[in-house]
């Protein structure tokens, strides 16, 4: 779709672009084809697309013969999509907020996500759906954080929480000028699968509380980060040494930013045991 076509459709359907909806439209159809190709869609699939905009991905998805379900928040875009794809029998359009509407069952997800809610949408998809794969476009900086390795400067709480639930590979980078209007940032497309094996904590709530706690101090020594977090929870700070004594001794001088997922899970499991023994309390922040 050209800039001119996009502008005239937006005018026809009275869509005033809203910054908070991250409304920017992919111009390059070849990129759209590549994104869809990586989802390996079969006619037996049901594919969810969030934020279809003016349908650059949708038109390719429809041709796969799979059942396609769209969730789009902008009423004017929904009117446009209903007209553009009026003859498509394998298409269902849900008008609503992808953070609020009930998510449909789908085997695959393909979306150029609205960047401002990309994180919330991703974690919602991971926790509320079972899918074979998701091919999703993100703001480059956010994608870098999702797939960062321990020790990288981008490795943060969101990396740990994401990698606890998912594995992801980078498909390609997309420059900002492939969109109209041109956004301020470049993009990255990731292929994501839900993780079915690998480190898993005995108690997810403890794991998430620990990650929240120690990643408030990502660059401190783990002994200090753990100690401050425990003290803030009303526990004795020295408990950090007791916990670390049960782990590899080199860990206490590692920084949270360099911890492997398996090590964080190991720490969470020590906390779980201490909680079972009544040595520590609920680990809930006030
Ligand atoms: N897929 C189109 C493309 O690649 O050209 C548009 C992508 S644009 C980055 C994001 C789209 O998500 C817009 O159509 C916007 O209206 C929609 N959107 C924004 N927030 C949304 C939300 N919370 N739920 C559903 N759709 C949303």
Boltz pocket constraint, residues with backbone or C-beta under 6 A from the ligand:
constraints:
  - pocket:
      binder: B
      contacts: [[A, 20], [A, 21], [A, 22], [A, 23], [A, 24], [A, 25], [A, 26], [A, 27], [A, 50], [A, 51], [A, 52], [A, 53], [A, 54], [A, 55], [A, 56], [A, 57], [A, 71], [A, 72], [A, 73], [A, 74], [A, 77], [A, 96], [A, 97], [A, 98], [A, 99], [A, 111], [A, 112], [A, 113], [A, 114], [A, 115], [A, 117]]
      max_distance: 6.0
